[in-house]
């Protein structure tokens, strides 16, 4: 291991950003931020609590109530968002370097995150200028139109996997529609979030519109959810945390958008292009270190091709390159944090009692420290197994055979989750019928996880509440007010005239 993997000019300390200024926590508290390759502390971050959230929300509320941002024409806000996108894209290399170091993501996969983040801002910058709202006419009698208005302070709580890009996915539409925001990034990976303040200042975002409070979920996140002046919460993370947020937001009747966990099936039928299916399902669970909500972590394979599929899949999984995150040859890097590493490794041990281990199963050779897990494949996994039912969120996959379309559908739907599904078949009728019957918010047919930003993103069952993406994001971050105008004589039933 050499110093070349450590980015230059790492901050000694990461602060909050409140009302246009970098500040420490009111009580001075901090938490350690670890390098996932060594699990050693490389910086500290301000640990936000209720007092810090109150300051951030107060700043955001002032900016909403009295500042220019909500009152700007859509074109004016659009120009600022386009400048944000240009700045983000221009810093791709630096962002990727920081993201890879902080999260353990392979550098080649981190390099695309700034471009995706920039595109999120451009998309919503264009959408708010082009959008049209409904109008309804009853000729000569009445005119009705819809007036969209920003809602207020949006609380954005983001996860530690691909954090910068997922932050942009919430920041883009929240800001585009004229809201102000308080962002609470994940405590495991606060480094890249600290770049937003400088980007927004340079782009000309008014003071107080964007605020950032670092901290633990049970402290800063909890205070943000319970704050009475935050009418909107957008959260991405675990389903169990989503349940807590749902309960804590209930007394305030807040608007909630929650993208939660997944245990997505990849269903491979005998008539599928086997090579394409193997490649896609390898990438679908081992890319991003397996730390992705839409990972196809349960692979269901028709029995007539099951033996061949398992052999080819296991052989390819063994060839997946585990390495240091900064190495361009690396395909799977280090998991984000020792706590998460321990969780994933506990599932690997559970899997050894629930399935047939055909690849991986522990630390890769030559990596004696850090959060490295060899790509791990279990075959012959029963649908009642924990590794079939529970989200692992790491480079671990369960493969299960099926004998009929009905059995495949039953297996695919046999978890509490319903985020994504991947179907591999060359039978057009089967593909569409199966897709429409599977319990998942998003389905890909003979395709990997490729998204159009106009489409809804979200899950069913324990995988989420609501959808974002395209106009669904505009709907979430705005109030729709109906305005009614009488064009003829007033239609007033007369009470009490005589």
WOHU-V25007 format. One record per backbone hydrogen bond with DSSP energy under -1.0 kcal/mol. NH is the residue of the N-H (numbers start at 1). CO is the residue of the C=O. E is the energy in kcal/mol with one decimal. If there is no record, write none. Layout:
((NH CO E) (NH CO E))
This chain:
((5 2 -1.4) (6 3 -1.9) (14 44 -2.6) (16 23 -2.5) (17 212 -2.5) (18 21 -2.5) (21 18 -1.0) (23 16 -1.8) (28 25 -1.3) (31 45 -2.3) (33 43 -2.7) (35 40 -2.4) (39 35 -3.6) (42 33 -2.6) (43 33 -1.2) (44 12 -1.0) (45 31 -2.6) (46 14 -2.8) (47 29 -2.4) (48 214 -1.9) (53 49 -2.4) (54 50 -2.5) (55 51 -1.6) (56 52 -2.3) (57 53 -3.0) (58 54 -2.2) (59 55 -2.1) (60 56 -2.4) (61 57 -2.8) (62 58 -2.2) (63 59 -2.3) (64 60 -1.7) (65 61 -3.2) (66 62 -2.8) (71 68 -1.0) (72 69 -1.2) (77 73 -2.0) (78 74 -2.7) (79 75 -1.9) (80 76 -1.4) (81 77 -2.3) (82 78 -2.5) (83 79 -1.9) (84 80 -2.3) (85 81 -2.4) (86 82 -2.3) (87 83 -2.3) (88 84 -2.8) (89 85 -2.6) (90 86 -1.9) (91 88 -1.1) (92 89 -1.4) (95 91 -2.9) (96 92 -2.8) (97 93 -2.1) (98 94 -2.3) (99 95 -3.1) (100 96 -2.7) (101 97 -1.8) (102 98 -2.6) (103 99 -2.4) (104 100 -1.9) (107 325 -2.8) (109 106 -1.0) (110 106 -2.0) (111 107 -1.8) (113 110 -1.6) (116 112 -2.0) (117 113 -2.5) (118 114 -2.8) (119 115 -2.1) (120 116 -1.8) (121 117 -1.5) (122 118 -2.4) (123 119 -2.8) (124 120 -1.8) (125 121 -2.2) (126 122 -2.3) (127 123 -2.2) (128 124 -2.1) (130 126 -2.1) (131 127 -1.8) (136 144 -3.6) (138 142 -3.2) (141 138 -2.7) (142 138 -2.3) (143 485 -2.6) (144 136 -3.0) (145 483 -2.4) (146 134 -2.2) (147 481 -3.5) (149 479 -2.3) (154 180 -3.0) (155 232 -3.0) (156 182 -2.6) (157 234 -2.6) (158 184 -1.5) (166 162 -2.1) (167 163 -2.3) (168 164 -2.0) (169 165 -1.5) (171 167 -3.1) (172 168 -2.5) (174 170 -1.9) (175 171 -2.5) (176 172 -2.5) (177 173 -1.8) (178 175 -1.9) (179 174 -1.8) (180 152 -1.7) (181 209 -3.2) (182 154 -2.3) (183 211 -3.1) (184 156 -3.2) (195 192 -1.9) (196 193 -1.4) (199 195 -1.8) (200 196 -3.0) (201 197 -2.4) (202 198 -2.3) (203 199 -1.8) (205 200 -2.4) (209 206 -1.6) (211 181 -1.1) (212 17 -3.0) (213 183 -2.5) (220 216 -1.5) (221 216 -1.4) (222 217 -2.0) (223 219 -2.0) (224 220 -2.1) (225 221 -2.3) (226 222 -1.9) (230 227 -1.5) (232 153 -1.1) (233 255 -2.5) (234 155 -2.6) (235 257 -2.8) (236 157 -1.7) (237 259 -2.0) (242 238 -2.0) (243 239 -1.9) (244 240 -1.5) (245 241 -2.4) (246 242 -2.5) (247 243 -2.1) (248 244 -2.7) (249 245 -2.3) (252 249 -1.3) (253 250 -1.3) (254 249 -1.3) (255 231 -2.8) (257 233 -2.1) (258 465 -2.3) (259 235 -2.4) (260 463 -2.2) (266 298 -2.8) (267 422 -3.4) (268 300 -3.4) (269 424 -2.7) (272 269 -1.8) (274 272 -1.1) (277 273 -2.5) (278 274 -2.6) (279 275 -2.4) (280 276 -2.6) (281 277 -2.4) (282 278 -2.2) (283 279 -2.4) (284 280 -2.7) (286 282 -2.1) (287 283 -2.0) (290 287 -2.3) (291 288 -2.1) (292 290 -1.5) (295 292 -1.4) (297 295 -1.8) (298 264 -1.7) (299 398 -3.0) (300 266 -2.6) (301 400 -2.3) (302 268 -2.4) (303 402 -2.6) (305 302 -1.7) (309 305 -2.8) (310 306 -2.8) (311 307 -2.2) (312 308 -2.6) (313 309 -3.1) (314 310 -2.8) (315 311 -2.1) (316 312 -2.1) (317 313 -2.7) (318 314 -2.0) (323 332 -2.0) (327 324 -1.9) (330 327 -2.0) (331 321 -3.0) (332 321 -2.1) (335 371 -3.5) (341 337 -2.7) (342 338 -2.5) (343 339 -1.7) (344 340 -2.7) (345 341 -2.8) (346 342 -1.9) (347 343 -1.6) (348 344 -1.8) (349 345 -2.0) (350 346 -2.1) (351 347 -2.9) (352 348 -1.2) (353 350 -1.7) (354 351 -1.0) (355 351 -2.0) (356 379 -3.0) (358 377 -2.7) (359 377 -1.1) (367 364 -1.5) (371 36 -1.9) (374 362 -2.8) (376 395 -2.8) (377 359 -2.1) (378 397 -2.5) (379 356 -2.8) (381 399 -2.1) (385 382 -1.9) (389 385 -1.7) (390 386 -3.1) (396 394 -2.4) (397 376 -2.1) (398 297 -2.1) (399 378 -2.6) (400 299 -2.6) (402 301 -1.8) (408 404 -2.4) (409 405 -2.4) (410 406 -2.3) (411 407 -2.7) (412 408 -2.6) (413 409 -2.1) (414 411 -1.1) (415 413 -1.3) (421 442 -1.1) (422 265 -2.3) (423 444 -2.8) (424 267 -3.0) (431 427 -2.6) (432 428 -2.0) (433 429 -2.7) (434 430 -2.9) (435 431 -2.2) (436 432 -2.2) (438 434 -1.8) (440 438 -1.6) (441 418 -1.5) (442 419 -1.5) (444 421 -2.7) (446 423 -3.5) (450 448 -1.9) (455 452 -2.0) (457 468 -3.7) (460 418 -2.5) (462 416 -2.7) (463 460 -2.1) (464 461 -1.0) (465 258 -2.5) (468 457 -2.3) (472 469 -1.8) (474 470 -1.3) (475 471 -2.7) (476 472 -2.0) (477 473 -2.3) (479 149 -3.2) (481 147 -2.8) (483 145 -3.1) (485 143 -3.1) (487 141 -2.8) (488 141 -1.2) (492 490 -1.3))
